[in-house]
């Protein structure tokens, strides 16, 4: 691997890790709400969360680019642009990988129900205490699925990255765009190396998830 | 005497609970009614798990819920122990960690009940280091009761804790529940639709039907009151008495019990003399005799009684409410009533054909 490939790997890993961290923080309460709400808005929110699964990444990328760009609502509000920056890429990835984190969590929370929490409350555990010491361990499989799938899916994104991040080495150039660049410049050997790495990596990740979850279905559409 | 005062009016799409409650909290209060009568919902309201506008609840001098002033303590802030129908043990903890979960979360000066006490009462010493999924249903429910007790609650709520168990396990657990109340003096509110559990446990009964309060009172009052007789199905209980073991007659296989100066024989019991046991008498097992019969009789149990009231039941039978120091009902035919010319205030002898200890009762 060239130095540029290594830098792309580093950007990719940082991006995937940041995205998963943000999604766990934002996604836990959202998944909990989806699992237990009786609100009539629930199907709407569920559909929005699942959109990235069916939407062409370029469509998602386009709207995020417009929103983050200097003339978009966010750009005007903050008076600077997040387009073509690492932060912008994290924001885009959060949307792109959202269903892969929310859905396993929602499934785990639905399976667990409220019963264990009520038991914990009756034993003097506050809401946060009960969630951390009882619900989280019971939903652990859901969390593992969410982390692994969210991480792996972010590593594999291409269209969104290209639209929002461009391909700036060391900042927004990730493995998938590096492969594209190698192919464009006819460097098939490098393209092969990275492609094979991603193929094996993705396979091992999924294999791990399915082995770990044989007794607990993953809720990913 | 401490009291529990509560008012709830909760509407669900297919169900409306509307109950006003004012009962003493000492002893075991059983919420009784058919399934769908709102027992569990009422219990969840008492715990603060279900909320509705206008809800109010006061335990002793502490107001736990007063929705008129926008106030409702969450369950974790109430000194309540709650045992659900299913054990709801935490699968990622051992039995010991489950027991200590609540214990560790209360201030040490509020710990009135020790883990040794709970382990001894519930007989779970040998289970402490086990994983939850290695326990039987009865064992799990005992751990769940122990876990709730270890928060040293001021009020213990039990929601049909025996419902999921077979008859044998039920009979194993019932004495534990009686004992924990007797030894730890925690007021208990116990939801049940099983008459046998009422007979064994209750000091007081609250009757519910279709989300409404039908009646409430001491066990014997409720059981022997005409007003509520439909609430207990076909079982016609004549009386439930808390009697004391007076002596054993092993040569005859009998134990003699004393109740307010009168005596009753039951089959030989392995209960120490002086201990209290609860017996019940079916109203159909009681017949009445005017004056003492001079000729000997094979009936062993003859109690002096005074007629309080005669109630019409149907074309052929009446219930005679007697006072034997407690209410006792005799079901007799109208013909016998006419032949004997029975009147309220009259002194009679009640011949009792069978006295059962509650363990022997099946539904």
Interface residues (C-beta under 8 A of the other chain):
Chain A: X115 X116 X118 X119 X120 X121 X122 X123 X124 X125 X126 X127 X129 X130 X133 X134 X137 X138 X140
Chain B: X47 X49 X74 X75 X76 X80 X81 X82 X84 X86 X88 X89 X90 X91 X92 X101 X102 X105 X106 X147 X148 X151
